[in-house]
Structures are given as structure tokens and as C-alpha cells.
Amino acid sequence: MRYLTGIIFLLILATAPLPLASNRDWAWSPLSFLVGLMLIFLAVSAAIQVRQPKNQIFPLLPAIAISIVVLWAIIQTIAMPLWLDSNPLLASLPATLKLAHDGRIAIDVERAWTGIMRILAYVGVFWAASQLCTDRAFANRMCWTIIAAGIVVTTYGFVMQVSVRSCIVLTVIKRPLEGGDPCSFSGTFVNSGNYATYAGLVSLICVAQLHALIFRPDPPANRRTRLLQILTRLSGKGGIYLCALIVLQGGLLFSASRAGIAAFVIAAGIMIALLSASQRHGRASTLASFSMILIFMVIMLIIGGEGVIKRSFGLLIEGDRDRVSLFGLSLQAISLRPWTGWGVGSFEVIYSIFQTPALVPQYDKAHNTYLENAMDLGIPASILLEVAIFLVAVRCFRGMRSRTHHAHYPAIGFGCTVLVGLQAFVDFGVQIPAVAGLYAALLGMSWAQSWSSRQVEYSPSTT
């Protein structure tokens, strides 16, 4: 049963980014069904397992925080006269939006329930990963599956770049960039920024695995022998990681996502610095790691960085008026309901009310996940959601520093949190199912691997 659960789990991770990053109902619904089926199998497997992990493996505090957030999101959909607002703008909402304002906090109940189901699916992916990845061999298979999926997604993007200049993804016709430039490179994603988040997450896995291979603890050896060991590893499994990293970084640069590239560089640098410090590799090894990343990024930037350089100069000269307006709109909506929020997934509905003349295109995301969460859930619940993720990241950080071997597994979760957390200030990649599911899986894997096998307690099954 556990073997079948593992197959379904890997299938979810491999296929989620392919159908437009699962960001359509026809793609999202089968994915959520598979997550539910996997959780049933996993529950049965846990019930019949002779020895099962306890205490540290179950994320109690994050689970409590997430449970409160989900409960509040459900309460937002319940009709109560107590929630009726006296604000004149809110009183005019039924006529403006043609929605029945019957005392519910959620301004669009259907969107709210869809958002709640997505949150529960991501929590399910995290929980499944935290259980399955107690086995280090499965954690390794999961990483290989994610890397393979990332290469497929990026290769498809290169094919579309050559054939249709990235203006068609599956059946979706994209809008060309301003100034007559070709459409943005986005793999199987519609939005290049979302693809950049995905490619950055997969790239961090490659970086962590390469670091673990190159700086693996070995018996003392002279420099020549040490160099021979490193070259031998790079010519084998390390060579695959290196080639995958080149492909993924090529896609990341072609996406021209300034935030995505900056977030990856910062996250990779922090992850390597902490890994080197925790494993006591010394200044020379740390400097060598940073030098390799810097040289690699400079080479990739020279080869395919024309788009990101052009967009960076455009940002410096013209600024980003749309994002500034979106942030102001979000803050205005938050100020009207700072405690209760407007319901999960409410931004697109609210946008039609607060849209300013400066914002010509239709936006369905705030391009700042923190502001959108505060607008949807209210400030207290949104903070609680971020605290739950922060607690998991702290556990990954502690595991990275305490583990003698295989510390790169918890390091992946911490590095991915830095990447997602930074990019969430100006983008919405983590709100896309394929990206959110991947991030949840990596966090679950890192949580499970943040304890050594000596620290994990086991107890007989009660069945």
C-alpha cells in the first residue's frame, strides 16, 4: 500500500506542471482527486504499519496554525447577520457585483471554497511528503522525479521558443511583450514569473545535490587526490545534476524574470553559505562554492541574459507603475476589512471595484502574495499562515545545522522558503498549483529529513 502511495505521489509531482501548471479547473480537479486518493492510501498504510514514526515527524505546531487558518476560511463562507458591514461602499456591493450579500464575509463563496480546497490539497502534499520521505531513498527518488519534470517543462519551452516564439503554450495564445518583443519564455506555464519560481525551486535541488557530492566528507587526502575525487563525481551522477542545472538556468534566464533570477541567486547563496558553515567546510570551500555559482551565473547571463538585462534597464528608467497601483489597491481593500478579510480568492472580484484608470489590463492577482493573503483572510489569519510556514523553515534550518550527513535535504526546504518568500513580494508564483504543490512537497521532505534516524522515535502500530 505504501509503495502504491509513493507512485501516486511521484506521479502528482511529475505531471502537475505539464497542463498549464494545473492552473485551470480541468487540470486542477484531477490533481486534487489524486491528492485525496493518495492520502487515503497513506492513511491505510499508516494504520497497518508495524512500526511508525512518532513525535518529531508530526508537525504539531504548524498543523495547529494551518487548522486555525482553514477553519477561519470556512467561517468566512457562513452567512451571519453579524458580518453585515455598515460601510457605504460595502453596502453597494450587491448592485455593483451582482452578488447576494447575505452576511457572509466571503464576497464570492464559490471562489472561497475553491481556495480552501487548494490549501487542503497543499497541506495533504506536505503531510504525504513528510511521511514518505522518512525513507532517504524515497526522498532521493522524489528529487530525481522533480528534476526530470523540470527538464521536460523547460525543454518544451525551448521548443515553443524556436517554433512560435513562446506565444503559444498548449492551447493558450499569449500576449507579446511591450515594444514588439517576442512573448516571454515560460515552459508549460502561461506566466514567465510563475515558471521562474518553478525553475528556481528545481535548480536549488540541483545546487544542493551538487554541493553534497563535491563536499562529501571523505578521509583526509592531498589536493590532487581530492581534485580527482571531485572530477570523478562530476563525471557521474554529478554530471547529470550539472546538465540539468544548465538547462533549468537557461530557461530561467530566457524567462527574463528579474525577481525570479534575483530570488534564486540570493536563495542559492544563503543555502550554500549555511551548508558550508554547518558542515564546517572552511573558508576555502565556502569561497569555492560561491565562486562556482558566480562564474556559472555570469556565463549563463552572457549567453542568454539579453532579455533580463533589457527589462532591468527598463525597470530602472520607467519603474513599474502597474505593480505600485496594484499594491495601493490591495492596501485600500485591506484597510476596509483588516481583521476579517474578503474571503479566499477574492482579489479578482475586488479588483473590479477598486480598479484605477492607471490600471488598464485586467488583473486576477495582487502580484504580492503577502498583501493578497491579508486581503483574503484578514491580517491575523494571514500572519498565522505565514507563521506555520516559518515554523517548518526553522525546523529545516535546525536540521541542516544538526545533521552530520545528508544535511542538504533540510537545506533544500530552507533555501526554497527563502526563494519563494522573496519572490512573493512582487509576484504570485506560489499561488499557482504546480508551484505550491512542489514547494509543499519539498518542505515536507525537508521536514522529514531534518532529524537523523537516531532522533526519530518509533512505536508499534495499535492495530
C-alpha positions in Angstrom: 0.0 0.0 0.0 2.8 2.4 0.9 4.5 1.6 -2.4 1.3 2.5 -4.4 1.1 5.7 -2.4 4.6 6.6 -3.3 3.9 6.0 -7.0 0.8 8.3 -6.9 2.8 10.9 -5.0 5.6 11.0 -7.6 3.0 11.0 -10.4 1.4 14.1 -9.0 4.8 15.9 -8.8 5.7 14.8 -12.3 2.5 15.8 -14.0 1.3 18.9 -12.1 3.4 21.4 -14.1 2.5 20.0 -17.5 -1.1 21.1 -18.1 -0.6 24.8 -17.8 0.9 24.4 -14.3 -2.5 22.9 -13.3 -3.9 26.4 -13.1 -7.1 25.6 -14.8 -10.2 23.8 -13.4 -9.9 20.9 -15.9 -6.3 20.4 -14.7 -6.7 21.3 -11.0 -9.7 18.9 -10.4 -7.9 15.6 -11.4 -4.9 16.7 -9.4 -6.9 17.3 -6.3 -8.6 13.9 -6.8 -5.1 12.2 -7.0 -4.1 14.0 -3.8 -7.2 12.8 -2.0 -6.7 9.2 -3.2 -3.1 9.3 -2.1 -4.0 10.5 1.4 -6.5 7.6 1.7 -3.8 5.1 0.7 -1.3 6.7 3.1 -3.8 6.6 6.0 -4.4 2.9 5.4 -0.7 2.2 5.1 -0.1 4.1 8.4 -2.8 2.1 10.1 -1.4 -1.3 9.2 2.3 -0.4 9.5 4.1 -2.4 12.2 6.5 0.4 13.2 5.6 4.0 12.5 7.4 7.3 13.4 6.0 9.5 16.2 6.7 12.8 18.0 9.2 14.7 15.9 7.8 13.6 12.5 4.3 15.0 13.0 4.4 18.8 12.6 2.2 19.7 15.6 2.6 23.5 15.9 2.4 24.2 12.1 -0.6 21.8 11.9 -2.5 23.8 14.6 -1.7 27.1 12.9 -2.9 25.8 9.5 -6.0 24.2 11.0 -7.0 27.6 12.5 -6.5 29.3 9.1 -8.6 26.8 7.3 -11.3 27.0 10.0 -11.4 30.7 9.6 -11.6 30.5 5.8 -14.6 28.2 6.2 -16.3 30.6 8.7 -15.9 33.3 6.1 -18.3 31.4 3.9 -21.0 31.1 6.5 -24.0 33.5 6.4 -24.3 35.5 9.6 -26.0 38.9 10.1 -23.1 39.8 12.4 -20.9 40.2 9.3 -23.1 42.8 7.6 -21.0 45.9 7.0 -22.1 49.5 7.5 -19.5 51.0 5.1 -21.4 52.7 2.2 -19.1 51.1 -0.4 -19.7 47.7 1.0 -23.5 48.3 1.2 -23.4 48.9 -2.6 -21.6 45.7 -3.4 -24.7 43.6 -4.4 -25.6 46.1 -7.1 -22.0 46.6 -8.3 -21.0 42.9 -8.4 -24.5 41.3 -8.8 -23.7 39.1 -5.8 -26.0 38.2 -2.9 -24.6 40.0 0.1 -26.3 37.9 2.8 -24.0 38.4 5.8 -21.1 36.2 4.5 -17.6 37.6 4.9 -16.5 35.9 1.6 -17.6 38.1 -1.3 -17.5 35.1 -3.6 -18.3 31.8 -1.9 -17.5 29.6 -4.8 -14.0 31.1 -5.2 -13.6 30.8 -1.4 -14.4 27.1 -1.4 -12.0 26.5 -4.3 -9.3 28.3 -2.4 -9.9 26.3 0.7 -9.7 23.0 -1.3 -6.4 24.1 -2.7 -5.0 24.9 0.7 -6.1 21.5 1.9 -4.5 19.8 -1.1 -1.2 21.5 -0.4 -1.3 20.5 3.2 -2.0 17.0 2.1 1.0 17.0 -0.2 3.2 18.3 2.7 1.9 15.6 5.0 2.4 12.9 2.4 6.0 14.0 1.8 6.8 14.3 5.5 5.7 10.6 5.9 7.1 9.1 2.7 10.4 10.9 2.9 11.4 9.5 6.2 12.9 6.9 3.9 16.0 8.7 2.4 15.9 6.5 -0.7 12.4 7.8 -1.4 13.5 11.4 -0.8 16.2 10.9 -3.4 13.7 9.4 -5.9 11.5 12.4 -5.3 14.3 14.8 -6.1 15.1 12.9 -9.3 11.4 13.0 -10.3 11.2 16.7 -9.8 14.4 17.3 -11.8 13.2 15.2 -14.7 9.8 17.0 -14.7 11.7 20.4 -14.7 13.8 19.4 -17.7 10.6 18.3 -19.6 8.9 21.6 -18.8 11.9 23.6 -19.8 12.6 21.6 -23.0 9.0 22.2 -24.1 9.6 25.9 -23.5 12.7 25.9 -25.7 10.7 24.1 -28.5 8.0 26.7 -28.3 10.6 29.5 -28.3 12.0 28.2 -31.6 8.7 27.4 -33.2 6.2 30.1 -32.1 8.4 32.5 -30.2 6.8 31.3 -26.9 3.5 32.9 -27.9 1.5 29.7 -27.7 1.5 27.3 -24.7 -0.6 24.2 -25.4 -3.8 25.9 -26.5 -3.3 29.3 -24.9 -2.3 32.3 -27.0 -0.1 34.7 -25.0 0.2 38.4 -25.4 3.6 39.6 -26.8 5.7 41.8 -24.5 5.6 45.6 -24.9 7.8 47.1 -27.6 7.2 44.4 -30.1 9.4 41.9 -28.3 8.6 38.2 -28.5 6.4 36.6 -25.8 8.1 35.7 -22.6 9.7 32.2 -22.2 7.5 30.2 -19.7 7.8 26.5 -20.4 4.4 24.9 -19.9 3.4 27.8 -17.7 1.4 30.8 -19.1 3.2 33.4 -16.9 7.0 33.7 -17.1 7.3 34.8 -13.5 5.5 31.6 -12.3 7.8 29.5 -14.5 10.8 31.3 -13.0 9.7 30.3 -9.5 9.3 26.7 -10.5 12.7 26.6 -12.3 14.3 28.3 -9.4 13.0 25.6 -7.0 14.1 22.8 -9.1 17.5 24.5 -9.6 18.0 24.7 -5.9 17.6 20.9 -5.7 20.4 20.5 -8.3 22.7 23.0 -6.4 22.2 21.3 -3.1 22.8 17.8 -4.6 26.0 19.1 -6.3 27.2 20.7 -3.1 26.6 17.4 -1.2 28.5 15.4 -3.9 31.5 17.8 -4.2 32.0 18.4 -0.5 31.1 15.0 0.8 33.0 14.1 3.9 35.9 11.8 2.9 39.1 10.6 4.7 41.9 13.2 4.6 43.6 13.4 1.2 46.1 15.6 -0.6 44.9 18.2 -3.1 45.5 16.1 -6.1 43.5 13.1 -4.8 40.7 15.5 -3.6 40.5 17.1 -7.1 40.4 13.6 -8.7 37.5 12.6 -6.4 35.5 15.8 -7.3 36.1 15.2 -11.1 35.0 11.6 -10.8 31.8 12.6 -9.1 31.1 15.3 -11.6 31.6 12.8 -14.4 28.9 10.5 -13.0 25.8 11.5 -11.1 27.1 14.9 -10.5 27.3 15.4 -14.3 23.6 14.8 -14.6 22.8 17.4 -11.9 25.1 19.9 -13.6 23.5 19.4 -17.0 20.0 19.7 -15.5 21.1 22.9 -13.8 22.4 24.3 -17.1 19.1 23.6 -18.8 17.0 25.0 -15.9 19.1 28.1 -15.6 18.9 28.6 -19.3 15.1 28.6 -19.0 15.2 30.9 -16.0 17.3 33.5 -17.9 15.2 33.3 -21.0 12.1 33.9 -18.9 13.6 37.4 -18.2 12.0 37.3 -14.7 14.1 39.8 -12.7 12.5 38.8 -9.4 12.9 35.1 -10.2 16.6 35.3 -11.1 17.4 37.6 -8.1 15.5 35.3 -5.7 17.3 32.2 -7.0 20.8 33.8 -6.7 20.1 35.0 -3.1 18.5 31.7 -2.0 21.3 29.6 -3.5 23.9 31.8 -1.9 22.3 31.7 1.5 21.7 27.9 1.3 25.4 27.2 0.3 26.7 29.6 3.0 24.7 27.9 5.7 25.5 24.4 4.5 29.2 25.2 4.4 29.1 26.7 7.8 27.1 23.9 9.4 29.3 21.2 7.8 32.5 23.1 8.8 33.9 23.0 5.3 36.1 26.0 6.0 36.5 29.4 4.2 38.2 27.9 1.2 35.4 25.5 0.4 32.7 28.2 1.0 34.6 30.6 -1.2 34.9 27.9 -3.9 31.1 27.3 -3.7 30.3 31.0 -4.1 32.8 31.3 -6.9 31.4 28.4 -8.9 27.8 29.8 -8.6 29.0 33.3 -9.6 31.0 32.1 -12.6 28.1 29.9 -13.6 25.6 32.7 -13.5 27.9 35.2 -15.3 28.4 32.6 -18.1 24.7 32.0 -18.4 23.9 35.7 -18.3 26.4 36.3 -21.2 24.8 33.5 -23.2 21.1 34.2 -22.7 20.7 37.1 -20.5 19.8 39.8 -23.1 16.1 39.8 -22.1 16.6 40.2 -18.4 19.2 42.9 -18.8 16.9 44.8 -21.1 14.0 44.5 -18.7 16.2 45.5 -15.7 17.2 48.7 -17.5 13.5 49.3 -18.4 12.6 49.0 -14.7 15.3 51.5 -13.6 14.2 54.0 -16.3 10.4 53.7 -16.2 9.7 52.0 -12.9 6.7 49.6 -12.5 3.6 51.7 -12.3 1.2 48.7 -12.5 2.6 46.9 -9.5 2.6 50.1 -7.5 -1.0 50.7 -8.3 -1.9 47.0 -7.5 -0.2 47.3 -4.1 -2.1 50.5 -3.4 -5.4 48.9 -4.4 -4.7 45.9 -2.2 -3.8 48.1 0.8 -7.1 50.1 0.3 -9.1 46.8 0.3 -7.2 45.6 3.4 -7.9 48.9 5.2 -11.7 48.3 4.8 -11.6 44.8 6.4 -8.3 44.4 8.2 -9.5 41.8 10.6 -11.9 39.6 8.7 -10.7 39.8 5.1 -12.8 39.4 2.0 -12.7 35.6 1.6 -10.1 33.3 -0.1 -9.7 34.1 -3.8 -11.4 37.4 -3.6 -8.9 39.6 -5.4 -10.3 39.4 -8.9 -13.7 40.4 -7.7 -12.4 43.2 -5.5 -10.2 44.5 -8.4 -13.3 45.4 -10.5 -14.4 47.8 -7.7 -11.1 49.4 -6.8 -9.5 49.5 -10.3 -8.0 52.8 -11.1 -7.7 54.5 -14.6 -4.0 53.8 -14.5 -4.6 50.1 -14.5 -5.8 49.2 -18.0 -5.3 45.4 -18.0 -7.4 43.0 -16.0 -5.5 41.5 -13.1 -6.6 38.4 -11.1 -3.6 38.5 -8.7 -2.2 41.3 -6.5 1.4 40.4 -7.5 2.2 40.3 -3.8 1.2 37.1 -2.0 1.5 38.7 1.4 -0.9 41.5 0.6 -3.3 39.2 -1.2 -3.3 36.8 1.8 -4.0 39.7 4.2 -6.8 40.9 1.9 -8.3 37.4 1.6 -8.0 36.1 5.2 -7.6 39.3 7.2 -4.3 40.3 8.8 -4.4 37.9 11.9 -5.1 34.8 9.8 -2.6 35.7 7.1 0.1 36.2 9.7 -0.8 32.8 11.2 -0.5 31.2 7.8 3.0 32.6 7.3 3.9 31.6 10.9 3.1 28.0 10.1 5.4 28.0 7.1 8.1 29.9 9.1 8.0 27.2 11.8 8.7 24.5 9.2 11.5 26.5 7.7 13.0 26.9 11.2 12.9 23.2 11.7 14.7 22.7 8.4 17.3 25.3 9.4 17.9 23.4 12.7 18.1 20.1 10.9 20.7 21.5 8.4 22.9 22.6 11.3 22.5 19.5 13.5 22.8 16.7 10.9 26.2 15.2 10.3 25.3 13.6 7.0 22.8 14.4 4.3 22.2 17.9 5.6 21.4 19.1 2.1 17.9 17.6 2.3 16.7 20.1 5.1 18.8 22.8 3.3 16.6 22.4 0.2 13.5 23.2 2.2 15.1 26.3 3.8 16.5 27.5 0.5 13.2 27.1 -1.2 11.5 29.1 1.5 13.9 31.9 1.0 13.3 31.9 -2.7 9.5 31.7 -2.5 9.4 34.2 0.3 11.5 36.8 -1.6 9.6 36.4 -4.9 6.3 36.6 -3.2 6.9 40.3 -2.5 6.5 41.1 -6.2 4.9 38.0 -7.8 2.4 35.2 -7.3 4.2 32.0 -8.3 3.5 30.2 -5.1 -0.3 30.8 -5.7 -0.1 28.5 -8.8 -1.0 24.8 -8.0 2.1 23.3 -9.7 4.5 25.6 -7.8 2.6 25.5 -4.5 2.4 21.7 -4.7 6.1 21.4 -5.4 7.0 23.8 -2.6 4.8 21.8 -0.2 6.4 18.6 -1.2 10.0 20.0 -0.7 9.0 21.4 2.7 7.6 18.0 3.7 10.7 16.2 2.5 13.0 18.6 4.3 10.9 18.4 7.5 11.2 14.6 7.5 14.9 14.7 6.8 15.6 17.4 9.4 16.1 14.7 12.0 18.7 12.0 11.9 17.5 8.4 12.2 18.8 8.3 15.8 16.4 11.1 16.7 13.2 9.7 15.3 11.3 7.6 17.7 9.2 4.6 16.5 6.2 3.0 18.1 4.3 -0.3 17.4 1.0 0.1 15.5 -2.1 0.0 17.7 -3.9 -2.1 15.1 
